Structures are given as C-alpha cells and as structure tokens.
Amino acid sequence: MDFIIEYLNTLLGGLAALAGIVSIYYLIREMQEQNRVARANARQNVSDSHQEIALKGMTPRMVKIKLKLRQNEDLTPEEDAAYLTYFSIMLRSRENQHYQYSIGMIDASEWDNYLKSFKTLFKSEYHLKLWGFMKETFNEEFVKIVDGIINESN
C-alpha cells in the first residue's frame, strides 16, 4: 500500500511540474501576443495622430499659410501664430513617436521612415526659425535628433 501511495505522490508531483511548465509556456505566449497587440496599437495611434494633423493642415486657412511659406511670402501676425501652433503640434506628435520608439513600441525601420519627413521639413528657413524658438520645450533626446538632422541637411 505504501508503494502505491509513494507512486501516486511521485506521479502527481511529475504532473504538477508538467502543469507548471505548461502554464509558464502559456504565459510566455500570452505575453508575446499582448506585446504584439500593444505594438500594433501604438502604430495605429501614431497613424491616427498623423492623419489628424494632416487633416488640420488641409483647412483653407492653413493651406493659404503653407502656400505663402512655399512662395517665401511674409505671414501676418495671426497667420504666424496659427502656424506656430500647428508646427508645435506636429513636432509634439513626432516627439511622441520618438518616445514610442525609445520604449520599443515602434521598430527601428518604422522610426527611420518617420525621420525621413524631417529632412524636408527643416529645409525651410521659417521652420528653422520656429524650431530655434521652441526647441527648449522638447525632450533633450528628441532635440539632439532634430538638431542632428538639421546639421546633416545644412
């Protein structure tokens, strides 16, 4: 009888260990899936933010301002203030993208794609002037990235 009890104890101990291993495997798989979903969600949020900013940039007032900038025309004080706000929002969105990248929610190739838009953005003297005015309000790492892109372009 003792033999049977000892055998059952050993068998149950082995099954418990196996169940523990299976549980750990399941938790690892679940964490991988949650990470994948979180990364996809982060990318979608970045995309939504970009689309929202792009749509705001297509309002008649903002299109007029952008055309004046492209033609190197002076802006009125009201237009300058409106564009400063728009530009600031656009850069805050990019700063958030950098944060998402720095915590691993956006992969390197995606971040590299985001950086490409900076190369054209900071060819404008007006944008450089705005950046010089507001860069102190941004995260230090983000400022280094933007300043590096500006230095590469010039």
N, C-alpha and C positions, 0 to 999 in steps of 0.2 A: 504494500500500500504506500509506504514511504517513497518507493521508487516512482510510482505513478504521480504522486504529488510533486516530487522533485522534477520529473519530466515535464509536467504541466507548467510548473514555475519557469523552467528553462524555456519552454515553448512560448509561453505568454511574454516572457522578457524579450525574446527574439522578435515576437510580433510587435511589441511595444516599440522596440528600437526601429524596426522597419517602418512602423506608422510614423515615428518621429522623423525619419529620413524623408518619407513621402511628404509629410507636412512641410518640412523645410524646403523641399523641391517645389512644392506648390506655392509657397510664399515667395520664393525667388522668382518664379514665373509670373506671379501676380504683380510683384514689384516692377518687373521688366515691362509688363503690359501697362501699368499705371504710368511709368516713366515715358513710354511711347505716346500714350494719350496726352500726358501733360505737355510734351514737346509739340505735338500736333496742335494742341490748344494754344500754346504760346505763339506758334507760327500764324495761326488763324487770327489771334488778337492783333499781332503786328500787321497782318494784311488788312484787317478791318480798320485799324488806325490809319494806315497809309491811304486807304481808299477814302476815308472820311476827310483827311487833309486834302487829298487831291480834289475831291468834290468842292470843298470850300475854296480852293484855288481856282475854280472854274466859274465862280459867281461873276456877273458882269463887272462889278467894281474891281475885283481882283484881276480879272483878265485885262482891264484897262490899265491897271497899275503895272502888270507884267509887261504889257506892250510898251509902255513908256520906259520901263527899265531896259528892255531889249534895244530900244532906239536911243538909249542914253539921254532921255529927257528928264528934266527935274520933276520931282514929285512935290505936290502941295504938302503942307504940314500934316493935313488929315490923311492923305494917302501914305505918307511916310510912317505915320503912327499905325495905320491899319496894316501895312506890310511888315512893320517891325513885329507886331503881334503874330501875324501869320508865320513869319520866318522863325520866331521863337517857338511857336507850337510845333513847327516842322522839325526843328532841332531837338526839342524835348522828346519827340517821338523817336528820333534817331538815338538819342541818349538812352531811352528805354530799350531800344533794340540792342544797344551795346550791353546794357545790364543783362538782358535775356541771354545774350551770347556769353557773357562772362560767368554766368551761373550754369552754363551748359544746356540751356533750353533751346538755343539756336545753334546749329552746327557751323563749322568754320566756312564751308562753301557758301552757305546762305549769308553769313555775315560779310564775306567778301563781295557778294552781289550788292548788298546794301551800301558798302563803301564806294562802289563804282559811281553811284549817283553824286557823291560828294565831289568827285573830281570835276564835274561840270558845274556844280553849284558854286564852288568857290573860285571860279574863273572871273566872276563879276566883281569889279571894284566895290560896287554898292554892297554886295554880300560880305565882302571882306571888312568893310567899314562896320556893318551891323555886327559881325562876329567879334570884332575888336571891342565893340561897345558892351556886348553881353556875355562874353566867354567866361568871365569871372563867376557867373551864376551857375555854371555847369560843373559836373563831376570832373575831378582832376584827370583821371584816366581818359575820359572822353575828350577833354581839351587837348591832351597830348596827341590823341589820334587825329583830331581835326587839324591841329597845328601841323602835324607831320604831313598830312595830305596837302595842306596849303603850301608848305615848304617844297614838297615834291613837284607841285604844279608850277611853281614860280622859278 
